[in-house]
Amino acid sequence: MLGAVAADATIICYPIRAIIGIAANLLSLVVLSRRMCGLSKLVIRYMLTMAVADTMVCIFNVIVRNVLSYHFPDSFLAYTCTCRLTSFIQISCVQFSVWSTVSFTIDRFFAICCLKLKSKYCTERTAAVILTTVCLCSFLIHIPVCFRYEPSYIAGDIRWGCRIVTEYASSPAWKTYKWLATLLVPLLPLPLVLLLNSLTVRHIVQVSRIRSALKRRVDGNICDPEIRNRRTSIILLFAISGSFTALWTPVMILDLSFEVTQSFAVNAPRSRYLAIRIALLLMYFSSCTNTCIYALVQRRFREEAKNVITYPFIIIVRFFKINWTVESKLAA
């Protein structure tokens, strides 16, 4: 029963998730590339990188792994060499997506709370170096994944499928790699994002109270556009922390329960399979929520997104109007 439910989730949920994720991230890429949404060049650089990383997760982790491989089990994706390569790309893309979000969180923390470090850290050049380093490290760290699998079987001199090598569970080197991978995603990013965003919100609240008190003393005016902007920033940070925590906590719990006790898979294999499928589905949803959250809070971004969506329809309407006008003149 549980296996059937999980299979139904694979058939229905992942294609829907792929469509939503690709559409949301492509829209973000187009709007941000136009640089007309009122954001600074530094913020746009981070958000473009996040959108690219999230798009890669949608393509390789959702479409390739959970849609194409499921519906076409005997395609070239089942070759051992392809399986190894896609597994390497998938885990690297997830880490790149997560740590690009963490990098942006650190940048916003320095920009708001650490004014002395803002001039040194919060620059386009520094952002380019950090994001490039994050990308390279995300792929270099997981090179061992290419050697984690061996062929499931060989037919006609062709190696098919991937199964984990026998020494993966007992080798000290593989155990070290497993704990390093678990630490990098999601054990370290989750509390780091929560901590930095909490400190940033605390700083914004304290500064806003001081500003409100001074504003009342000077002119007695409570309405302050700056306070509204800071309130929007608080909502944004809470939304990011809440979304990131809710979508990544199930994966973190499963990782810890299996790595520490090694009993979850033995006692309830069907329950674990279903739990993994649901946790992964939630995790993949995080690759389209962060960019959407950043975008939806910005009013000018929403306006630009609306313009981008309606632009093709406007062109089509204009085209038919021109043709109708020309035909009317010719008929007259």
URLINFEN-V51654 format. One record per pair of residues at least 6 apart in sequence whose ideal C-beta (glycine too) atoms are under 7 Angstrom apart, sorted by sequence separation. I is the first residue (numbers start at 0). J is the second residue. D is the distance in whole Angstrom. If there is no record, write none. Layout:
# URLINFEN-V51654
I,J,D ; I,J,D
This chain:
# URLINFEN-V51654
30,36,6 ; 75,81,6 ; 167,173,5 ; 214,220,6 ; 215,221,7 ; 257,263,5 ; 294,300,5 ; 295,301,7 ; 109,116,5 ; 110,117,5 ; 152,159,6 ; 166,173,7 ; 256,263,5 ; 257,264,6 ; 264,271,5 ; 68,76,5 ; 109,117,6 ; 150,158,4 ; 151,159,6 ; 152,160,6 ; 263,271,5 ; 34,43,6 ; 67,76,6 ; 76,85,7 ; 150,159,6 ; 151,160,3 ; 214,223,6 ; 150,160,6 ; 151,161,7 ; 294,304,7 ; 109,120,5 ; 110,121,5 ; 151,162,5 ; 31,43,5 ; 109,121,6 ; 211,223,7 ; 63,76,7 ; 148,161,4 ; 149,162,6 ; 210,223,7 ; 148,162,6 ; 31,46,6 ; 106,121,6 ; 148,163,6 ; 149,164,5 ; 210,225,7 ; 211,226,6 ; 31,47,5 ; 147,163,6 ; 148,164,7 ; 210,226,7 ; 147,164,6 ; 28,47,7 ; 31,50,7 ; 207,226,6 ; 106,126,7 ; 147,167,6 ; 64,85,7 ; 253,274,6 ; 28,50,5 ; 63,85,6 ; 207,229,5 ; 253,275,6 ; 27,50,4 ; 64,89,6 ; 253,278,5 ; 24,50,5 ; 59,85,6 ; 203,229,5 ; 102,129,5 ; 102,130,6 ; 249,277,7 ; 250,278,5 ; 24,53,5 ; 59,88,5 ; 60,89,5 ; 203,232,6 ; 249,278,4 ; 24,54,4 ; 59,89,5 ; 203,233,6 ; 99,130,6 ; 102,133,6 ; 60,92,6 ; 249,281,6 ; 250,282,5 ; 20,53,7 ; 21,54,7 ; 24,57,7 ; 59,92,5 ; 60,93,7 ; 143,176,5 ; 200,233,5 ; 99,133,6 ; 98,133,5 ; 246,281,5 ; 247,282,6 ; 21,57,5 ; 56,92,5 ; 200,236,5 ; 246,282,6 ; 20,57,4 ; 55,92,4 ; 56,93,6 ; 199,236,6 ; 200,237,7 ; 95,133,7 ; 246,284,6 ; 247,285,6 ; 95,134,6 ; 98,137,6 ; 246,285,4 ; 17,57,6 ; 52,92,7 ; 56,96,5 ; 196,236,4 ; 20,61,7 ; 95,137,4 ; 243,285,6 ; 246,288,7 ; 52,95,5 ; 53,96,5 ; 94,137,4 ; 196,239,6 ; 242,285,7 ; 17,61,5 ; 52,96,4 ; 196,240,5 ; 16,61,6 ; 17,62,5 ; 91,137,5 ; 242,288,5 ; 52,99,5 ; 91,138,4 ; 193,240,5 ; 242,289,7 ; 13,61,6 ; 192,240,6 ; 17,66,6 ; 49,99,5 ; 91,141,5 ; 239,289,6 ; 242,292,6 ; 48,99,5 ; 49,100,6 ; 90,141,5 ; 192,243,5 ; 193,244,6 ; 13,65,4 ; 14,66,6 ; 13,66,5 ; 239,292,6 ; 49,103,6 ; 87,141,6 ; 90,144,6 ; 189,243,7 ; 238,292,5 ; 189,244,7 ; 9,65,6 ; 45,102,7 ; 87,144,5 ; 235,292,7 ; 45,103,4 ; 86,144,6 ; 87,145,5 ; 189,247,6 ; 235,293,7 ; 9,69,6 ; 45,106,6 ; 235,296,5 ; 83,145,5 ; 86,148,7 ; 185,247,5 ; 189,251,6 ; 234,296,7 ; 83,148,5 ; 185,250,6 ; 186,251,6 ; 231,296,6 ; 82,148,6 ; 185,251,5 ; 79,148,7 ; 79,150,4 ; 181,254,5 ; 86,161,7 ; 181,258,6 ; 82,160,7 ; 83,161,6 ; 44,123,6 ; 78,157,7 ; 79,158,4 ; 82,161,4 ; 41,121,6 ; 78,158,7 ; 79,159,6 ; 45,126,6 ; 78,159,7 ; 79,160,6 ; 177,258,7 ; 41,123,6 ; 44,126,5 ; 48,130,5 ; 77,159,6 ; 79,161,6 ; 40,123,6 ; 77,160,6 ; 41,126,6 ; 112,198,6 ; 97,184,5 ; 101,188,5 ; 108,195,4 ; 112,199,6 ; 97,185,7 ; 104,192,5 ; 111,199,5 ; 94,183,6 ; 94,184,5 ; 98,188,7 ; 101,191,6 ; 105,195,6 ; 108,198,7 ; 112,202,5 ; 93,184,6 ; 97,188,5 ; 101,192,6 ; 104,195,5 ; 108,199,5 ; 111,202,6 ; 104,196,6 ; 107,199,6 ; 111,203,7 ; 100,289,5 ; 96,286,5 ; 61,283,5 ; 60,283,6 ; 56,283,7 ; 57,286,6 ; 56,286,4 ; 53,286,4 ; 53,287,6 ; 53,290,6 ; 49,289,6 ; 50,290,5 ; 49,290,6 ; 46,290,7 ; 46,293,6 ; 38,297,7 ; 37,297,7 ; 36,297,6 ; 37,299,4 ; 24,287,6 ; 27,290,5 ; 36,299,5 ; 16,280,7 ; 23,287,5 ; 36,300,4 ; 20,286,6 ; 24,290,6 ; 2,269,6 ; 5,272,6 ; 9,276,7 ; 16,283,6 ; 20,287,4 ; 23,290,7 ; 27,294,6 ; 36,303,5 ; 1,269,4 ; 5,273,5 ; 8,276,6 ; 12,280,6 ; 16,284,6 ; 19,287,6 ; 23,291,5 ; 35,303,6 ; 1,270,7 ; 4,273,6 ; 2,272,7 ; 30,300,6 ; 33,303,6 ; 1,272,7 ; 5,276,4 ; 1,273,4 ; 8,280,7 ; 30,303,5 ; 30,304,5 ; 30,307,6 ; 26,304,6 ; 29,307,5 ; 26,307,6
